[in-house]
Amino acid sequence: MKVITDKKRIEDMCTRGTLVEAFPSKKELIDKLMSGDRIRIYYGLDPTHTAIHLGHAKNLIFLEELRVLGHEVIVLFGDFTARIGDPDKSAVRTQLTADDVKKNVADWIRQIKPLISFDDVENPALIKYNADWLSKLSFADVIEISSNFTVQQMIERDLFAKRIKAGTPIHLHEFMYPLMQGYDSVAMDVDAELCGTDQIFNALAGRTLMKRLKNKDKFVIALNLIANPVTGELMSKSNGTGVFIDQTPDKLFGAIMALPDAMLEPLFMNCTRIPLGEKDALMARGPRDAKAHIAADIVKRLHGESAAQSAEEAFINTFSKKGVPDDVEEVVLPKGASLAESLIAAGIVESKTEWRRLVLDGAVKNDDTKITDPNFAPTETVVLKVGKRRFVKVVVG
């Protein structure tokens, strides 16, 4: 497989702003990509949630760029490590069952196929599972691997340091996670690992093991995390925040449009490959138009150009022209029944408390009329707008 060494393409990829840090250095990484050597690089995903958000998509877009340049790329599903979970800064993670992980992996493969080519004839991306090697390690193997690290190294990790300071327990098995992720590099004999900045500690554990067990230097390519620059809130599968990609084109477009204006630049830089030279002109069009352009670009990547155009038209019709979407959700309200309870049963709202808050905040409308009574009971079929973007047709039975 011939490796592409186009200087502009490589520099554009590495200087767009997504790449934060590289070990041993960015210069050495760029030099390696320019050398013509074909490298094996992987990106690991722990399927601890049912859906992938744009933060994951951003990493896969970068990995696909490396694949297109001719490098061997691997998407590694942590079907073993997901059952333990990378330690959290506040508490031990809930461990998943094998069935939970298996279902999540199947969902994730379906979701990421538009982002990276597993079907390319010359250079398809590969899928691997770390249970294939981690589940086969003996206790003696684990002791040998762990002998390459000290307790002092582990407790220097930021999230462990925070938990020690807060007096929150750290379970012994949590120290095993960096070792397991590190051993993934050894098992696959990779040249580089792609990760988020929150995974640098674990990726460097793999760099240590590669040097000691294989006498081989491994590049660590750390990409940024998508965060609101004002609040600092991250897209997170653990917290359920951010824009998840397992949505219809219309809902994905709407979810992006609902993000704060402060997210415009992070989305532009991370989730599109619109040329940087067009950035200022795009932003000058105003937040709404700029966001719509970005949303259309993201939906196009995941669902195709036709779906993106339809999603944008549906959004304009629904929200700019105050229309009602064609696929409005429908809830049957038996006569005399509670509207709040019917909406809860349909999953429109989570609780009576949420329904009451929405009503009192003026966030529920019948046409342009705000509903002010939490006990509102329609006597005929109505279409309610709940919050900024959700419509529900209430059919009185």
C-alpha angles and dihedrals in degrees: 000000000000115000118222113228100181103157097210094050092049094046092046089052094048098041102041090099100257093096108074104170141356131196128253083010143309091247092055090048093052090046089052092050089048093049096078092238114138111232131198111228132175139195117202127213124189105208095218093138135045095241142041122229131211090268089066091041090056091057092048091051088056091047090051090054089056091049092051088053087060103260124137108252129190130196104206118200111206095217088155100039092045089066088064102029130214107281115267123223093239108034147347112287123245109257117236128222123244089250092053091053094045092054093046092050092053090050093047095050089054092049098049099046093093090053102052132023117244091165103056108132097219103032116010121180112250130228121215136172123216094213085075090075108012093058090055098054115113124221087255089055091052092050091051092050093046091051088074092068138054131221088240090060091051097049090049088070107111097235093049091047090054092050092048090051091049093047091241115151120254113205119219094237089061089069087060095064097076089047092052094047089046092052090054088072091052094047092051094037091224130180096211144013125212115209146148120264088256089064099050093105092054093043091051088052085061090048089054093049093046090054095046100038101031102020087231132129115232124201118228113206110194118196125195126258118244107246138163102257091213102046100021091228111155130215100252134175089200093057095035092236128137134037114313118207099217091092135105114266092256094051093043091051090048093047091054092047089052092059117105116269088245087072093064097093097041090052093046094050098040110030103034135052094210104146113268089231089068095053100092094046091049094050090048089064089072133259097282098050093040091050092048090052091050093045091051091050092051094046090048091056092051103035109014135260097284093053091048092053092048092048092052092048091049091050093050091047094047103040109018094042094031092240129152120245117248092233095053113163115252128215124186113221113197113218111272093014125127114263091208093053092048091051091048091051089051092049094243092124129013101225147353088260091058091046091051091048092050092050095046090047090056092245097129118076138178101206101316094331117104117227106230102175117076087205092058110151116188117215094201138028112295137172112228127196108217114194120330102314113014126096127187129186110217110204112196108219 
